[in-house]
Amino acid sequence: MNQSYPPFELGKSRFDQSTFWGRFRHFLDVVDPRTLFISDQKLRESKQLLHEYKTGAASADVTDQSLWEAQKIVQAIIHPDTGEKILMPFRMSGFVPFGTPIVSACNMCTTHTHTHT
């Protein structure tokens, strides 16, 4: 799938939020489980790149794609109010991989108790 990267806007969504398709793509971007595997080094680099962009110190050869990806990483891992890392199970991207086994186990327990009374 060819991904286009519009001009970067700090703190904004990469996708058009006035359309259903844009909001859907934004949601998929937010829950992307690949962000669970981002190293601490990559997180530091992403934070640094965004800081440089914000202060006007980013080099001219920085691409919109690298800025959008850095923002996605930081928004997926860092709490917006505290600035601290969010534990993996509590991130939006961790909802499916961490929540599914718990919900499945609860459903199996509920089903088992209701069918064997």
C-alpha positions as CSV (number, residue, x, y, z in Angstrom):
1,M,0.0,0.0,0.0
2,N,1.5,3.3,-1.0
3,Q,1.5,5.7,1.9
4,S,1.5,9.4,1.2
5,Y,2.9,11.9,3.7
6,P,1.4,15.4,3.7
7,P,3.3,18.4,4.9
8,F,4.1,17.8,8.6
9,E,2.0,19.6,11.2
10,L,3.2,19.1,14.8
11,G,0.4,17.7,17.0
12,K,-2.0,17.2,14.1
13,S,-3.2,14.0,12.5
14,R,-1.6,12.9,9.3
15,F,-5.0,11.9,8.0
16,D,-8.0,14.1,7.1
17,Q,-10.3,14.1,10.2
18,S,-13.2,15.5,8.3
19,T,-13.9,12.2,6.5
20,F,-14.7,8.8,7.8
21,W,-11.8,7.2,5.9
22,G,-9.4,9.7,7.4
23,R,-10.6,9.1,10.9
24,F,-10.5,5.3,10.3
25,R,-6.9,5.5,9.0
26,H,-6.0,7.7,12.0
27,F,-7.4,5.1,14.4
28,L,-5.5,2.3,12.7
29,D,-2.3,4.4,13.0
30,V,-3.0,4.9,16.7
31,V,-3.6,1.2,17.5
32,D,-0.7,-0.1,15.3
33,P,0.9,-2.8,17.4
34,R,4.3,-2.3,15.8
35,T,4.8,0.6,18.1
36,L,5.1,-1.9,21.0
37,F,8.5,-3.0,19.6
38,I,10.1,0.5,19.4
39,S,13.4,0.6,21.2
40,D,14.3,3.2,23.8
41,Q,17.0,4.5,21.4
42,K,14.4,5.0,18.6
43,L,12.1,6.7,21.1
44,R,14.9,9.1,22.1
45,E,15.7,9.8,18.5
46,S,12.1,10.5,17.7
47,K,11.7,12.9,20.7
48,Q,14.9,14.7,19.7
49,L,13.8,15.1,16.0
50,L,10.5,16.6,17.1
51,H,12.2,18.9,19.6
52,E,14.6,20.0,16.8
53,Y,11.6,20.6,14.5
54,K,9.7,22.6,17.2
55,T,12.7,24.8,17.9
56,G,13.6,25.3,14.3
57,A,16.9,23.4,14.6
58,A,15.9,20.4,12.4
59,S,18.2,20.0,9.3
60,A,16.7,20.9,5.9
61,D,16.9,17.3,4.7
62,V,14.5,16.0,7.3
63,T,11.5,14.5,5.4
64,D,7.8,14.8,6.2
65,Q,7.7,11.1,6.5
66,S,10.4,11.0,9.2
67,L,8.6,13.7,11.1
68,W,5.2,11.9,10.9
69,E,6.8,8.6,12.0
70,A,8.6,10.3,14.9
71,Q,5.4,11.9,16.0
72,K,3.5,8.5,15.8
73,I,6.2,6.9,18.0
74,V,6.2,9.6,20.6
75,Q,2.4,9.8,20.7
76,A,2.1,6.0,21.0
77,I,4.5,5.7,23.9
78,I,4.7,8.9,25.9
79,H,1.7,10.1,28.0
80,P,0.7,13.6,26.8
81,D,0.2,15.0,30.3
82,T,3.0,13.5,32.3
83,G,5.6,13.0,29.6
84,E,6.4,9.5,31.0
85,K,6.4,6.2,29.1
86,I,3.1,4.4,29.2
87,L,3.4,0.7,30.1
88,M,2.8,-1.5,27.1
89,P,-0.5,-3.1,28.2
90,F,-2.0,0.3,28.8
91,R,-1.1,1.8,25.4
92,M,-3.7,2.0,22.6
93,S,-1.4,-0.2,20.5
94,G,-1.4,-2.8,23.3
95,F,-5.2,-3.1,23.5
96,V,-5.6,-6.1,21.2
97,P,-2.5,-8.1,22.0
98,F,-2.8,-7.7,25.8
99,G,-6.6,-7.4,26.1
100,T,-7.7,-10.3,23.9
101,P,-6.3,-13.1,26.1
102,I,-7.9,-11.5,29.2
103,V,-11.3,-11.0,27.5
104,S,-11.1,-14.5,26.0
105,A,-10.4,-16.0,29.4
106,C,-13.2,-14.1,31.0
107,N,-15.6,-15.3,28.3
108,M,-14.5,-18.9,28.7
109,C,-15.1,-18.7,32.5
110,T,-18.5,-17.1,32.0
111,T,-19.5,-19.6,29.4
112,H,-18.3,-22.5,31.5
113,T,-20.2,-21.4,34.6
114,H,-23.4,-20.8,32.7
115,T,-23.3,-24.1,30.8
116,H,-22.3,-26.3,33.7
117,T,-24.8,-25.5,36.5
